[in-house]
Amino acid sequence: MDSNNPFFDNIEKKTNVKKEDILKIANSVSNADFSDPKVVKDLIARIGNTAGVPVSKEKEEALVKAITAGNIPGNFASLSKIFGSKK
């Protein structure tokens, strides 16, 4: 993963989460099974803790349901295409 990509700088500026933390999370889930609700719950908790944002049980359940059903891109490359900066 290219840590020099401006995508990471943009996320860091908007969320105050360090680029290194973003990369650690991204690398840790690069081969994750997003159809497994436990894996998804663990990821949601880790992201929430890293960002300092509490995730309600209702929001967690909605996210788990959407992700495990395949309604949200399951890999970082797809997410970066959606949220990447326009040139």
N, C-alpha and C positions, 0 to 999 in steps of 0.2 A: 504494500500500500504506500503510495507516494505522500509522505508527510509534508511535502512542499506545495501540495495542491491548495489553492486559495479557498477551497471548500472548507477545509479544517480551520483556517483563520477566521472565516465568516462565522462558523459555529462558535468558535471560542469567543469572539467579540459579542455575539448575541446571547450566549448562555453563561459566560464566565466559567466555563469548564475548560480546563487545560487541554491543549491539543494532544498531549501525551496520554491523558486519561481517555480521551476519545479513541485514540489508536489502540490502547490496551483493550478496551471493551470490544472494538471492532475485530481485533485479532483473536480475542478469546472466543468469539462466536462465528468465526469464519466457516467452520464446519458443523455448526450447531444444527440440531434437528428441530426446526421451528414448528413441526407438527406435534411436538411433545409439550403439553401444557406446563409441566414442571420446569423445563428449560426456559420457556417464555416467561414464566413468573419470576424465575431467578434473574433473568436479564432485565426485566422491568424494575425489579427491586434494586439491582446494581446501578442501573442508569439513574433511577430516582435518588439513590443515596449519593452518587457521584455529583449530580446536579444540585443536590440539596432541595429537592422538590418532593414533597410527600405525595404518594399515589393512593387515592382512596380505594377501598375494596371494590367498589362499583366500577371505577375506571380500570382497575387491574383486570377485572373479569371481562369487561368489554374489549380491552386490548388483547387479552389472551384469546378470546373467542374469534376476533377478527384475524389475528395473526395465524392461529392454528387452522383456520378455515382457508387461508391463502389469500385473504382480502387485502393484505399489506405486503409489499415486497419483502421477501425473506432474506435478502442479502444486501450488503453494504453498497455494492456497485449499483444496484438498482435504485437504492435510496439516494445515492450521490447524483445520479442522473436526474432524479425528480427535484432535488433541492440544490443542485449545482448552480453556480453563477452563470449568467448569460454573458457571452463575449460579444 
